[in-house]
Amino acid sequence: MSARFVAGMNIEDVLRAAASVNAQGMAATLDSLGENVHTPDEARNAADIYHRLLDAIQQRSLNANVSVKLTQMGLDLDPDLTSDIVSALVQHAVTAGNNFVRVDMEGTNHTDVTLDLVRTLHAREGNRGRVGIVIQAYLYRSEADIARLLEEGIRIRLCKGAYKEPPNLAFPAKADVDANFVKLMKTLLKSGIFHGIATHDEAMIAATRQFVRGEGIDPGSFEFQMLYGVRRDLQRTLVKEGFGVRVYIPFGAEWYPYFMRRLAERPANVLFLARNLVRR
């Protein structure tokens, strides 16, 4: 099952997957699996993988960027270490063919520090447009967070949210999450900044298509983003329709805990994965 959704164990595996995705007319984001580390050396080793990826992307002329989790970069050990590590990655992305680093959003206990770090890095000279963030539509706070990020020109990946959060922080009902996702999507697509609309939900994709047509928005001014191995049929359809599509490709030895955490946090993910195993 894991081979459908994880590119492999090592860098060569994910680079081959990225080249295959590019050949189908889609961009890629490469994600080295792993979250909380236990020592500073583990954080630096995790960062080294991303430095190697950025070099390989440039050398092979791949249409790809990278996505990092702050806890994997040592956030729970030493925020200053994490800041230095991610700053170096962004600087490397700038010099390696003007690439881009997406900082993933994790649980709400890390939301503020993630926002602060991305805003700080983005404000540094030469980094504008080279570091972005993820915003989760199921959080009540996301509309206000987006307003601040847009004022600073920061690129956003909008998703529904994958972590289990309490009802005082997140919409508990799917209908409310969907409604907020559509509302935030409209705000992003009217901003004039290049954003990612990350969903496999056909209703959310249909709402985005309808809004783009109704507002006369250039389909090339944003991109849909989907996970590797999930709704490959829909990915191909969107490409044929002229939309940009970016595929998030995870890889690495941490694939098993990655799956187990996601399935434990959201039991609905079990059904989601099972349905996509039988799709083409």
C-alpha positions as CSV (number, residue, x, y, z in Angstrom):
1,M,0.0,0.0,0.0
2,S,2.8,2.5,0.9
3,A,4.3,2.3,-2.6
4,R,1.2,4.0,-4.0
5,F,1.6,7.0,-1.8
6,V,5.3,7.2,-0.9
7,A,7.9,7.5,-3.7
8,G,10.6,5.4,-2.0
9,M,13.2,5.4,0.7
10,N,16.0,7.6,-0.8
11,I,16.7,10.7,-2.8
12,E,17.1,8.9,-6.1
13,D,13.6,7.4,-5.6
14,V,11.9,10.8,-5.2
15,L,13.9,12.4,-8.0
16,R,12.7,9.7,-10.4
17,A,9.1,10.2,-9.2
18,A,9.5,14.0,-9.7
19,A,10.8,13.5,-13.2
20,S,7.8,11.2,-14.0
21,V,5.3,13.8,-12.6
22,N,7.0,16.5,-14.7
23,A,6.7,14.3,-17.8
24,Q,2.9,14.3,-17.2
25,G,2.8,18.1,-17.2
26,M,2.7,18.6,-13.4
27,A,5.1,20.2,-11.0
28,A,6.3,18.5,-7.8
29,T,7.1,19.3,-4.2
30,L,9.5,16.9,-2.5
31,D,8.9,16.0,1.2
32,S,11.4,14.1,3.2
33,L,9.3,12.3,5.8
34,G,9.9,12.8,9.5
35,E,8.6,15.1,12.2
36,N,10.0,15.4,15.7
37,V,13.7,14.9,16.1
38,H,15.5,14.2,19.3
39,T,18.9,15.8,18.9
40,P,20.4,18.8,17.1
41,D,22.4,16.5,14.9
42,E,19.2,14.8,13.7
43,A,17.8,18.1,12.8
44,R,20.9,19.1,10.8
45,N,20.9,15.7,9.1
46,A,17.3,16.2,8.0
47,A,18.2,19.6,6.7
48,D,21.1,18.1,4.7
49,I,18.7,16.0,2.8
50,Y,16.9,19.1,1.7
51,H,20.1,20.8,0.7
52,R,20.9,17.8,-1.5
53,L,17.4,17.9,-3.0
54,L,17.7,21.6,-3.9
55,D,21.0,20.9,-5.7
56,A,19.6,17.9,-7.5
57,I,16.5,19.8,-8.6
58,Q,18.7,22.5,-10.2
59,Q,21.2,20.0,-11.7
60,R,18.4,17.9,-13.3
61,S,16.3,20.9,-14.3
62,L,13.2,19.5,-12.5
63,N,10.1,21.5,-12.0
64,A,10.1,21.0,-8.3
65,N,10.5,22.6,-4.9
66,V,10.7,21.4,-1.3
67,S,8.4,21.3,1.8
68,V,9.7,21.1,5.3
69,K,8.3,20.6,8.8
70,L,9.7,22.7,11.6
71,T,9.6,20.0,14.1
72,Q,11.9,17.9,11.8
73,M,14.2,20.9,11.8
74,G,14.4,20.8,15.6
75,L,11.7,23.2,16.7
76,D,10.8,21.4,19.9
77,L,14.5,21.3,20.8
78,D,15.7,24.8,20.0
79,P,13.7,27.4,18.1
80,D,16.9,29.4,17.3
81,L,18.5,26.3,15.8
82,T,15.4,25.8,13.6
83,S,15.5,29.4,12.5
84,D,19.1,29.1,11.4
85,I,18.5,25.8,9.6
86,V,15.4,27.0,7.7
87,S,17.1,30.3,6.9
88,A,20.0,28.5,5.3
89,L,17.5,26.3,3.3
90,V,15.7,29.4,2.0
91,Q,19.0,31.0,1.1
92,H,20.1,27.9,-0.7
93,A,16.7,27.9,-2.6
94,V,17.3,31.5,-3.7
95,T,20.8,30.7,-5.0
96,A,19.8,27.3,-6.6
97,G,17.9,28.6,-9.5
98,N,15.5,30.8,-7.6
99,N,13.7,27.8,-6.0
100,F,11.1,27.9,-3.2
101,V,10.7,26.4,0.3
102,R,7.3,25.7,1.7
103,V,7.0,25.5,5.4
104,D,4.3,23.0,6.5
105,M,1.8,23.8,9.2
106,E,1.6,21.3,12.0
107,G,-0.6,21.1,15.1
108,T,-2.0,24.3,16.7
109,N,0.7,24.3,19.4
110,H,3.1,25.2,16.6
111,T,0.9,27.7,14.6
112,D,2.2,31.0,16.0
113,V,5.9,30.1,15.9
114,T,5.5,28.8,12.3
115,L,3.8,32.0,11.2
116,D,6.4,34.2,12.9
117,L,9.3,32.3,11.4
118,V,7.9,32.4,7.8
119,R,7.1,36.1,8.1
120,T,10.6,36.9,9.4
121,L,12.3,34.9,6.7
122,H,10.1,36.3,3.9
123,A,10.9,39.9,5.0
124,R,14.7,39.4,4.6
125,E,16.2,40.9,1.5
126,G,16.2,38.6,-1.4
127,N,13.7,36.1,0.1
128,R,10.5,37.6,-1.1
129,G,8.4,35.0,-2.9
130,R,10.9,32.2,-2.0
131,V,9.4,31.0,1.2
132,G,5.7,30.2,1.8
133,I,3.4,28.6,4.3
134,V,0.4,26.3,4.7
135,I,-2.9,27.5,6.2
136,Q,-5.6,25.1,7.3
137,A,-9.2,26.0,6.6
138,Y,-10.6,24.1,9.5
139,L,-9.1,26.5,12.0
140,Y,-11.2,29.5,13.1
141,R,-8.2,31.8,13.1
142,S,-7.2,31.1,9.5
143,E,-9.1,34.0,7.9
144,A,-7.2,36.5,10.1
145,D,-3.9,34.7,9.5
146,I,-4.4,34.9,5.8
147,A,-5.2,38.6,5.9
148,R,-1.8,39.3,7.6
149,L,0.1,37.0,5.3
150,L,-1.4,38.6,2.1
151,E,-0.4,42.1,3.3
152,E,3.2,40.9,3.2
153,G,2.9,39.1,-0.1
154,I,3.5,35.6,1.2
155,R,2.5,32.6,-0.8
156,I,0.0,30.3,0.8
157,R,-1.0,26.6,0.4
158,L,-4.6,26.3,1.5
159,C,-5.7,22.9,2.7
160,K,-8.5,21.7,4.9
161,G,-6.3,20.4,7.7
162,A,-5.1,16.9,8.7
163,Y,-4.5,17.1,12.5
164,K,-7.1,16.4,15.1
165,E,-8.0,19.7,16.8
166,P,-10.5,20.5,19.6
167,P,-13.8,22.2,18.7
168,N,-12.8,25.4,20.4
169,L,-10.0,25.8,17.8
170,A,-11.4,24.2,14.7
171,F,-14.7,23.7,12.9
172,P,-16.0,20.3,14.0
173,A,-18.5,19.9,11.1
174,K,-17.3,19.1,7.5
175,A,-19.8,21.4,6.0
176,D,-18.4,24.3,8.0
177,V,-14.8,23.4,7.0
178,D,-15.9,23.2,3.3
179,A,-17.6,26.6,3.5
180,N,-14.5,28.2,5.1
181,F,-12.3,26.6,2.5
182,V,-14.3,28.1,-0.3
183,K,-14.3,31.5,1.4
184,L,-10.6,31.5,1.9
185,M,-10.0,30.2,-1.6
186,K,-11.8,33.2,-3.1
187,T,-9.7,35.5,-1.0
188,L,-6.5,33.9,-2.1
189,L,-7.3,33.8,-5.8
190,K,-8.3,37.5,-5.8
191,S,-5.0,38.5,-4.1
192,G,-2.8,38.6,-7.2
193,I,-0.3,36.3,-5.4
194,F,0.5,32.8,-6.7
195,H,-1.1,30.4,-4.2
196,G,-1.8,26.6,-4.0
197,I,-5.3,25.2,-3.6
198,A,-4.7,21.9,-2.0
199,T,-7.6,19.5,-2.1
200,H,-8.8,16.2,-3.6
201,D,-12.4,17.1,-2.9
202,E,-14.3,17.3,-6.2
203,A,-16.8,19.8,-4.6
204,M,-14.0,22.1,-3.6
205,I,-12.3,21.8,-7.0
206,A,-15.6,22.5,-8.7
207,A,-16.1,25.6,-6.6
208,T,-12.7,26.8,-7.5
209,R,-13.2,26.2,-11.2
210,Q,-16.6,28.1,-11.1
211,F,-15.0,31.0,-9.2
212,V,-12.1,31.3,-11.6
213,R,-14.5,31.3,-14.6
214,G,-16.9,33.8,-13.0
215,E,-14.1,36.2,-12.0
216,G,-12.1,35.8,-15.2
217,I,-9.1,34.7,-13.2
218,D,-6.1,33.4,-15.2
219,P,-5.8,29.6,-14.6
220,G,-2.1,30.1,-14.6
221,S,-2.2,32.5,-11.7
222,F,-2.5,29.7,-9.1
223,E,-2.2,25.9,-8.9
224,F,-4.1,22.9,-7.6
225,Q,-2.0,20.8,-5.2
226,M,-2.6,17.1,-4.5
227,L,-0.8,14.2,-2.9
228,Y,1.3,11.6,-4.7
229,G,-0.9,8.6,-5.7
230,V,-4.2,10.3,-4.7
231,R,-6.8,11.1,-7.4
232,R,-4.3,10.6,-10.3
233,D,-7.2,10.6,-12.6
234,L,-8.3,14.1,-11.4
235,Q,-4.7,15.4,-11.6
236,R,-4.6,14.5,-15.3
237,T,-8.0,16.0,-16.0
238,L,-7.0,19.3,-14.5
239,V,-3.8,19.4,-16.5
240,K,-5.9,18.8,-19.7
241,E,-8.1,21.7,-18.7
242,G,-5.2,24.0,-18.6
243,F,-4.8,24.3,-14.8
244,G,-1.5,24.1,-13.0
245,V,-1.1,21.0,-10.8
246,R,1.6,20.3,-8.2
247,V,2.0,16.9,-6.7
248,Y,3.4,16.5,-3.1
249,I,5.8,13.6,-3.2
250,P,6.8,12.1,0.2
251,F,9.7,9.8,0.6
252,G,12.1,8.3,3.2
253,A,12.5,5.7,5.9
254,E,9.9,7.4,8.1
255,W,7.0,6.3,5.9
256,Y,5.6,3.9,8.5
257,P,5.2,6.3,11.4
258,Y,4.0,8.9,8.9
259,F,1.1,6.6,7.9
260,M,0.4,5.5,11.5
261,R,0.2,9.0,12.9
262,R,-2.1,10.2,10.1
263,L,-4.4,7.2,10.5
264,A,-4.5,7.5,14.3
265,E,-5.2,11.2,14.2
266,R,-8.0,11.0,11.7
267,P,-9.7,7.6,11.4
268,A,-11.5,8.9,8.3
269,N,-8.1,8.8,6.6
270,V,-8.3,5.0,6.5
271,L,-11.3,5.2,4.2
272,F,-9.7,7.9,2.2
273,L,-6.6,5.9,1.5
274,A,-8.6,2.7,0.8
275,R,-10.7,4.5,-1.8
276,N,-7.6,5.8,-3.6
277,L,-6.0,2.4,-3.7
278,V,-8.7,1.2,-6.1
279,R,-8.6,4.4,-8.3
280,R,-6.4,4.5,-11.4
